[in-house]
Amino acid sequence: MSELRYLREVWLKRAEVAKECAGELGALRAQLDGVVTRNYFGMGCVEGVELYERLRTVIRSGIQDLEANRISAVALDVASRGVVTSIEAADGEAVGGVR
C-alpha cells in the first residue's frame, strides 16, 4: 500500500470517528438536559429549592461542556476530510506530473 493511500485511510478513519463522536455527544447532551427538569425536592422547602438550583447549574455546565466537545468533534471531522481532499489533490498532481 502506498504511503499516500495509507495516510488517506488514516485521515478518513479519523473523520469517521470524529463524526460518530459528535453524534454521541449530541445525544448525551440531549439526555443530560432531561435530568431533573423540575424540582422534586419540595417547593416550600428552602433546602429543596437550593438543591434543585445547584443541580441545574451543574447540569447546565455539563451540557455546555458536551456541546463544546461536540462542536470540536464536528470541526475535526471537517478538517480531516479536508486533509483527505488535499492528499488526493497532491496525489493527482504528482501522477499528472509524471506523465
Secondary structure, DSSP 8 states (H G I E B T S, - for coil): --HHHHHHHHHHHHHHHHHHHHHHHHHHHHHHHTTT-S--S-SS-HHHHHHHHHHHHHHHHHHHHHHHHHHHHHHHHHHHHHHHHHHHHHHHHHHHHH-
